Amino acid sequence: MKLSSTIILCFLFCAFIAFSQEPIKITVENQKPEVTVASNMYGIFFEDINFAADGGLYAELVKNRSFDFPNSPFMGWTSYGKVEVKTDGAPFPRNPHYLRLNNPGLLTGTGIINEGFRGIGVVKDAKYNLSLYARKISAGEVKLKTEIISAAGEIIAKGEIEVTSSDWKKYKIEFQTKETCSHSKLRIDLVTKGEVDVEHISMFPADTWKGRENGMRKDLAQALSDLKPGVFRFPGGCIIEGNNLETRYQWKNSVGPVENRPVNENRWNYVFQHRFTPDYFQSYGLGFFEYFQLCEDFGADALPVVSCGMACQFVTEECVHGEDLEPFIQDALDLIEFANGPVTSTWGKVRAEMGHPAPFGMKYIGIGNEQWGEVFPKHLEAFQKAIKAKYPEIQIIGSSGPYAEGEQFDYLWGEMKKLNVELVDEHYYKDPKWFLENAGRYDNYSRKGPKVFAGEYACHVQPEKKNSFYSALCEAAFLTGIERNADVVRLATYAPLFAHVDAWQWKPDMIWFDNLRSVKSANWYVQKLYAHYPGTHVQKVKMNGENVTGQQGIYASVATDENKKQLVIKIVNTGKSKKNILFNLNLKGLPNELKGKKITLKAGLDDENTLDEPFLVQPSESEVLFFSSGLNISIAPESFNVLVLGL
C-alpha cells in the first residue's frame, strides 16, 4: 500500500511539473514589406535513376523492345531456335535492329523470351496490350504464339498473331492474365514453318495514367499528382550531362513517333559499382512531350533542363568551345519553340502532330546541371544572350555547382549575379545535423539579384540512408527556413523521386516501388504537407526576438492564405519532450475564434514505410479550436505539425 501511494505521489508531482512549465512564447506579426510565397514553390524533380523511367513511371513492360541497346541487341532477351539480328530494311531508321526468326519445321519452334525490368508485373484479370511490327519473309501461313509465363513456368495468358503481309505492319493483341505475378516473362514463338521479321515488341497495361497509349504507370503518376506539385523539373540532372557528350540527354531524340526514338545509354548504368546495372538504358519512350503532358496533368509549371555543352565533370573534362556550342544553344531555342511555338513553326508543328496543338506555356529553362569552373559561366552567358534575344520572357536557371558551400559555390554565385540570371540552382545532400543547423541558411541572403531554386536536396541518415521518419523530420525543420525566406527561395524540389527496390543505384528516394506495388515515404508526406498548405504570404515569426531556427528544438514558420482565408502554422519539435507553445498573434483582422485542423506527422525516428508496411508513417488529423488572443498548443516530441485555421 505504501509503495502504491508513493507511485501516485510521483505521478502527480511529474504531472504538476509538466503543466506548470512556462510555455515557449512565439510572436507572429505581419511581415513588412510583404513576402509572398510563389504559387509553384514546392515541386518535384525527376531524375532517370533507379529505373525511374523505363521500368518505373513509363509503363512499358518489355525491356530492349527494339533490340537496340548499344552493343547488346539481345540484352533482356533469351532466344531459342534460329534467331538473328538484322539491320537491312529496318522500318525505323533511328532504331536499325530487328530480329529474323526462322523455323525450319521443328516442333520445338523458334522464339524469344523477354525478362522485363527485373521481371514483368501482371495482375489477375487485368488486361495488357501487346503490339509488334512484323513482316513475313516466306510464303504461306506465318503464325506467332504469344504467352505470358509466370515465375513458376505456367502460362497465365496467351494469344496468337497471324502475320499477313510481306511489308512491315503493326499487329496488336490483348491479354487478360489468369493470375498475379510480379516476375513473369513474355514469350513469342514462331510456331509455323518459315521466316518472319519482328521489331519494336511492346506491352503496356491497358489501364495507364489517363488511359493513354504509350502511357505512364498509374499508381506512380497518381502519387505525383497527389502531391499537387507547383513545378516539375525534368528529365534529370547528371543524365543531362551524360558520361560524355555523345550520351547526354538530347530532347529532340525523345519526341516524334515512339518507334523511331533512338535508345540512349543511361548515365547511371555503371557509375556505382556496388549497384551495377549494365542493362539500364533510355528508350526515350518517356520523352519531352510526355513530360510536358504530365506537367499539364499535375497543374505544374514545366522546368526542362538542357545540356550546356559540358559532360559530367565528375567523370570527364569533355566540353565544346566556340562555334561548337552553337548547336547546343539552338537545341535550347528549338525546345522553347516546341513547347510554346505556333503550329506553323517548325517545332510547334511537331508538338501539334503529336496531339497537342495548343502551346504548353513553358516559363523556365535550366542550362546545365552541376557544372563548375570558369567555362560554365561563359557557356551560360552565350545561352542567355541567345534566349533573351528571342524569348525575353523565359526565366533562365543557372547553377552554384554540386555543393552547398565552398570556393566553387562562392565563385559561381558571384558569376550568376554578374549574369543576373533569374534563379540559381542549389543542391544539398547532407546529414541531419546540417539540415537542422541550416534552417536559417537563407535569413541573410541578399534580397537583390538572383533568387534560389533549391533544386535537389534530401537528408541522408548514415549509414543506411533510409527514408526514415527522422530524415523527413529534419527536412520539415529545414523547410520552415525555406518558407520563411520565400522572397529569396522561389522553388524547391526534393531528389531523387523514384527507386525500384530491385534496381536502385541511389537512396534515399521519395517513392519506392516494385513491379506491382509502390510506397510513399515519410519524406513524401512532408513534401505533400508543404505543397498543399503553402499559404500566399509569409508572416514574421520570432522567439525572444529571433527567427525560430531550433531554439529548444523548435522550428516554425507561419503563412496566411488570402485565397483560402486561412492561417497556416508549420511547427517542428525535434526535442525528446512535449513542448507547450503560446503563439502571440499580432496579425490584423483575426477573428476571436480560430477553428480548423491540426495535422501531425509522428513516428519512431527509425521508422520507414516499406512495400510490406506502407502506412507505418503517415499523418493524423484532428479538429481544433483556439482563441486568437492566445493560441496555446501542445506539440508532441519529435513531430511535424501543420495547423490550418480559418480566418
QUIQUI-V947927 format. One record per residue. N is the residue number from 1. SS is DSSP state (H for helix, E for strand, C for the rest). OMEGA is omega in radians with two decimals (none if undefined). D_FIRST is the distance of its C-alpha to the first C-alpha in whole Angstrom. Layout:
n->(N N)
ss->(SS SS)
omega->(OMEGA OMEGA)
d_first->(D_FIRST D_FIRST)
This chain:
n->(1 2 3 4 5 6 7 8 9 10 11 12 13 14 15 16 17 18 19 20 21 22 23 24 25 26 27 28 29 30 31 32 33 34 35 36 37 38 39 40 41 42 43 44 45 46 47 48 49 50 51 52 53 54 55 56 57 58 59 60 61 62 63 64 65 66 67 68 69 70 71 72 73 74 75 76 77 78 79 80 81 82 83 84 85 86 87 88 89 90 91 92 93 94 95 96 97 98 99 100 101 102 103 104 105 106 107 108 109 110 111 112 113 114 115 116 117 118 119 120 121 122 123 124 125 126 127 128 129 130 131 132 133 134 135 136 137 138 139 140 141 142 143 144 145 146 147 148 149 150 151 152 153 154 155 156 157 158 159 160 161 162 163 164 165 166 167 168 169 170 171 172 173 174 175 176 177 178 179 180 181 182 183 184 185 186 187 188 189 190 191 192 193 194 195 196 197 198 199 200 201 202 203 204 205 206 207 208 209 210 211 212 213 214 215 216 217 218 219 220 221 222 223 224 225 226 227 228 229 230 231 232 233 234 235 236 237 238 239 240 241 242 243 244 245 246 247 248 249 250 251 252 253 254 255 256 257 258 259 260 261 262 263 264 265 266 267 268 269 270 271 272 273 274 275 276 277 278 279 280 281 282 283 284 285 286 287 288 289 290 291 292 293 294 295 296 297 298 299 300 301 302 303 304 305 306 307 308 309 310 311 312 313 314 315 316 317 318 319 320 321 322 323 324 325 326 327 328 329 330 331 332 333 334 335 336 337 338 339 340 341 342 343 344 345 346 347 348 349 350 351 352 353 354 355 356 357 358 359 360 361 362 363 364 365 366 367 368 369 370 371 372 373 374 375 376 377 378 379 380 381 382 383 384 385 386 387 388 389 390 391 392 393 394 395 396 397 398 399 400 401 402 403 404 405 406 407 408 409 410 411 412 413 414 415 416 417 418 419 420 421 422 423 424 425 426 427 428 429 430 431 432 433 434 435 436 437 438 439 440 441 442 443 444 445 446 447 448 449 450 451 452 453 454 455 456 457 458 459 460 461 462 463 464 465 466 467 468 469 470 471 472 473 474 475 476 477 478 479 480 481 482 483 484 485 486 487 488 489 490 491 492 493 494 495 496 497 498 499 500 501 502 503 504 505 506 507 508 509 510 511 512 513 514 515 516 517 518 519 520 521 522 523 524 525 526 527 528 529 530 531 532 533 534 535 536 537 538 539 540 541 542 543 544 545 546 547 548 549 550 551 552 553 554 555 556 557 558 559 560 561 562 563 564 565 566 567 568 569 570 571 572 573 574 575 576 577 578 579 580 581 582 583 584 585 586 587 588 589 590 591 592 593 594 595 596 597 598 599 600 601 602 603 604 605 606 607 608 609 610 611 612 613 614 615 616 617 618 619 620 621 622 623 624 625 626 627 628 629 630 631 632 633 634 635 636 637 638 639 640 641 642 643 644 645 646 647)
ss->(C H H H H H H H H H H H H H H H H H H H C C C E E E E E E C C C C C E E C C C C C E E E E C C C C C C C C E C C C E C C C C C C C C C C C C C C C C C C E E E E C E E E E E C C C C C C C C C C C E E E E E E C C C C C C E E E E E C E C C E E E E C C C C E E E E E E E E E E C C C C C C E E E E E E E C C C C C E E E E E E E E C C C C C C E E E E E E E E C C C C E E E E E E E E E E C C C E E E E E E E E E E E E C C C H H H C C C C E C H H H H H H H H C C C C C E E E E C C C H H H H C C C H H H C C C H H H H C C C H H H C C C E E C C C C C C C H H H C C C C C E E C C C C C H H H H H H H H H H H C C E E E E E E C C C E C C C C C C C C E C C H H H H H H H H H H H H H H H H H H H C C C C C H H H H H H H H C C C C C C C C C C E E E E C C C C C C H H H H H H H H H H H H H H H H H C C C C E E E E E C C C C C C C H H H H H H H H H H H H H C C C E E E E E E E E C H H H H H H C C C C C C C C C C C C C E E E E E E E E E C C C C C C C C C H H H H H H H H H H H H H H H H C C C C E E E E E E C C C E E E C C C C C C C C C C E E E C C C C E E E C H H H H H H H H H H H C C C C E E E E E E E C C E E C E C H H H E E E E E E E E C C C C E E E E E E E E C C C C C E E E E E E E E C C C C C C E E E E E E E E E E C C C C C C C C C C C C C C C C C E E E E E E E E C C C E E E E E C C C E E E E E E E E C)
omega->(3.12 3.12 -3.14 3.14 3.13 3.13 -3.14 3.14 3.11 -3.14 -3.13 3.13 3.13 3.13 3.13 3.13 -3.10 -3.06 -3.12 3.12 3.07 3.10 3.03 -3.06 3.12 -3.14 3.11 -3.13 3.07 3.12 3.10 -0.11 -3.09 3.04 -3.13 3.05 3.11 -3.10 -3.14 -3.00 -3.01 -3.06 -3.10 3.12 -3.14 3.01 3.14 3.08 3.09 -3.06 -3.08 -3.13 3.07 -3.05 -3.11 -3.09 3.09 -2.89 3.07 -3.10 -3.09 3.10 3.14 -3.00 -3.13 3.09 -3.04 3.00 -3.07 3.11 -3.08 -3.07 -3.14 -3.13 -3.09 -3.09 2.92 -3.13 3.05 -3.02 -3.09 -3.13 3.13 3.11 -3.14 3.08 -3.10 3.11 3.14 -3.10 -3.07 -2.98 -3.08 2.98 -2.87 -3.07 2.95 -3.11 2.98 3.10 -3.11 3.06 -3.12 3.13 -3.14 3.12 3.14 3.05 3.08 -3.08 -3.09 3.13 3.11 -3.07 -3.09 3.14 -2.99 -3.09 3.07 -3.13 3.08 -3.08 -3.14 3.10 3.08 -3.11 -3.11 -3.10 3.08 3.06 3.06 3.01 -3.10 2.97 3.13 -3.11 -3.12 3.08 3.10 -3.07 3.08 -3.11 3.06 3.04 -3.12 -3.08 2.91 -3.06 -3.13 3.11 3.11 3.10 -3.13 3.08 -3.09 3.00 -3.14 3.10 -3.09 3.08 3.03 3.12 -2.95 -3.02 3.04 3.01 3.10 -3.09 3.12 3.12 -3.10 3.05 3.12 3.06 2.89 -2.98 -3.08 3.11 3.10 3.11 -3.11 -3.08 3.09 3.11 3.09 3.12 3.07 -2.98 3.01 -2.99 3.09 3.11 3.08 -3.09 3.10 3.05 3.12 -3.10 3.06 3.09 -2.97 3.07 3.13 2.89 3.07 -3.08 3.08 3.07 -3.12 3.10 -3.04 2.93 -3.03 -2.94 -3.09 3.08 -2.89 -3.07 -3.13 3.08 3.13 3.12 3.08 3.14 -3.11 3.08 -3.01 -3.07 3.11 -3.13 -3.11 3.10 -3.10 0.00 3.12 3.10 -3.07 3.14 3.03 -3.09 -3.08 3.01 2.98 -3.07 3.12 -3.09 3.05 3.08 3.12 -2.98 -3.11 3.07 -3.05 3.13 -3.07 -3.12 -3.03 -3.12 -3.06 3.05 -3.03 3.09 3.12 3.06 3.11 -3.13 -2.98 -2.98 3.08 -3.13 -3.10 -3.07 3.13 3.09 -3.03 3.13 -3.10 3.12 -3.08 3.14 3.11 3.08 -3.04 3.04 2.93 -3.05 -3.04 3.07 -3.13 3.08 3.10 3.13 3.09 3.07 3.11 3.11 -3.03 -3.04 -3.09 3.02 3.12 3.06 3.11 3.12 -3.14 3.12 3.10 -3.13 3.10 3.07 -3.08 -3.06 3.05 -3.08 -3.08 3.04 -3.07 3.03 -3.14 -3.12 3.01 -3.09 -3.14 3.11 -3.04 3.12 3.12 3.09 3.13 3.07 3.12 3.11 3.13 3.09 3.12 3.09 3.10 -3.10 -2.94 -3.01 3.08 -3.11 3.11 3.11 -3.08 -3.07 3.00 3.08 3.10 3.11 -3.13 3.14 3.09 3.03 -3.12 -3.13 -3.11 3.08 3.10 3.10 3.14 -3.11 -3.00 2.94 3.07 3.12 -3.10 -3.08 -3.09 -3.11 3.07 3.13 -3.02 -3.08 -3.04 3.13 3.12 3.08 -3.11 3.13 3.12 3.06 -3.07 -3.14 -3.10 -3.09 -3.10 3.11 -3.07 -3.09 -3.06 -3.10 -3.10 3.12 -3.06 -3.12 3.07 -3.03 3.00 3.11 -3.03 -3.04 -3.04 3.12 3.09 -3.04 -3.12 3.09 -3.13 -3.14 -3.09 3.09 3.09 3.13 3.13 3.10 3.10 -3.13 -3.14 3.03 -3.10 -3.07 3.06 -3.07 3.08 -3.14 3.02 2.97 -2.95 -3.14 -3.10 -3.12 3.14 -3.11 -3.13 -3.11 -3.08 3.06 3.08 -3.06 -3.00 -3.12 -3.07 3.04 3.10 3.09 3.11 3.06 -3.03 3.02 -3.09 2.91 3.07 -2.88 3.10 3.05 3.03 3.09 -3.12 3.09 -3.10 0.04 -2.98 -3.09 3.12 2.96 -3.08 3.07 -3.13 3.10 3.14 3.13 3.12 3.08 3.11 3.11 3.13 -3.09 3.02 3.10 3.07 -3.13 3.14 -3.12 -3.11 3.05 3.09 -3.14 -3.07 -3.11 3.12 -3.13 3.07 3.13 -0.25 -2.99 -3.00 3.00 3.03 -3.05 -3.14 -3.02 -3.12 3.03 -2.98 2.98 0.16 -3.13 -2.99 -3.07 3.10 -3.11 2.88 -3.06 -3.11 -3.01 3.03 -3.13 3.12 -3.09 3.02 3.12 3.09 -3.11 3.06 3.12 -3.13 -3.10 3.09 -3.10 -3.13 -3.06 -3.11 -3.00 3.10 -3.10 3.11 3.08 -3.11 -3.11 -3.04 2.97 -3.06 3.07 -3.12 3.05 -3.07 -3.00 3.07 3.08 -3.09 3.10 -3.06 3.05 -3.07 2.97 -3.11 3.08 2.98 3.13 -3.10 -3.12 -3.09 -3.11 -3.09 2.93 -3.08 3.12 3.05 -3.08 -3.12 3.02 3.11 -3.12 -3.10 -3.11 3.09 3.11 3.03 -3.06 3.05 3.11 3.02 -3.01 3.08 -3.12 -3.11 2.98 3.12 3.01 3.13 -3.13 3.07 -3.06 3.13 -3.08 3.05 3.13 -3.09 3.03 -3.08 3.10 3.01 -3.04 -3.10 -3.11 -3.10 3.03 3.12 3.12 -3.14 3.06 -2.99 -3.05 3.09 3.08 3.08 -3.08 2.94 -3.03 3.11 3.09 -3.14 3.07 -3.14 2.99 -3.04 3.12 3.13 -3.08 -3.09 -3.06 3.10 -3.11 -3.11 3.09 3.06 -3.09 3.03 -3.04 3.06 3.05 3.13 -2.99 -3.14 3.12 none)
d_first->(0 4 5 5 6 9 10 11 12 14 16 17 18 20 21 23 25 26 27 28 31 34 36 39 42 45 48 51 54 57 59 63 65 64 62 63 61 64 63 64 61 59 61 61 63 65 66 67 65 62 65 64 68 69 67 64 65 69 68 71 70 73 73 77 78 82 82 82 79 81 83 81 82 80 77 74 77 78 81 83 87 89 88 89 88 91 92 96 96 92 91 89 91 88 86 89 87 87 87 90 89 92 92 95 94 91 89 86 87 86 83 80 77 74 71 70 67 65 66 67 64 65 63 63 66 66 70 72 75 77 80 83 86 89 93 94 97 98 100 99 95 92 89 85 82 79 76 72 71 67 65 66 69 70 72 70 72 76 79 83 85 89 91 94 96 97 96 93 91 87 85 82 80 76 74 71 68 67 64 62 62 61 64 67 70 74 77 80 83 87 87 91 94 95 94 92 90 87 85 82 80 77 74 72 69 71 68 68 67 69 71 73 75 75 71 68 65 63 59 60 62 60 57 60 60 57 56 59 61 63 65 66 67 69 70 69 69 70 72 74 75 76 76 79 81 83 79 78 77 80 79 83 82 79 81 84 84 81 83 85 82 82 80 78 76 73 72 69 70 70 69 65 66 63 63 67 68 72 72 71 74 74 76 76 76 73 75 76 77 74 72 73 73 69 69 70 68 65 67 66 69 71 71 73 74 77 78 79 82 79 78 74 74 72 74 78 80 82 83 86 88 91 93 90 88 89 89 85 85 87 84 82 85 85 82 82 85 83 80 82 86 88 89 92 91 91 87 86 89 87 83 85 86 83 82 81 84 82 81 77 77 76 75 74 75 74 76 75 71 70 73 74 77 80 81 79 79 83 83 80 83 85 83 82 86 87 84 84 88 88 84 83 80 79 76 76 73 73 71 69 69 66 64 62 63 66 70 71 68 70 73 73 71 74 77 75 75 79 79 77 76 73 70 69 67 64 62 59 57 54 51 48 48 52 51 48 50 53 52 54 57 59 58 61 64 67 67 71 73 71 68 65 65 62 63 61 58 54 51 51 48 49 50 50 51 49 48 45 43 43 47 47 44 46 49 48 47 51 52 51 53 56 56 55 59 60 64 64 62 64 63 60 60 57 59 60 59 59 59 59 57 59 62 60 62 59 56 54 55 54 55 55 57 58 61 59 56 55 52 51 49 47 49 51 49 49 53 52 50 53 56 54 53 56 57 60 59 57 55 55 51 50 47 47 51 51 51 48 48 45 43 40 40 42 45 47 50 51 54 56 57 60 61 58 57 54 52 50 48 47 44 42 39 39 36 33 31 32 34 35 38 40 44 46 49 53 55 57 57 54 52 49 47 47 46 46 44 42 43 40 41 38 37 36 39 40 40 44 46 48 50 47 45 47 44 41 42 43 42 40 41 40 41 41 42 42 44 47 46 43 42 39 37 34 36 34 34 37 39 42 42 45 45 48 49 51 54)
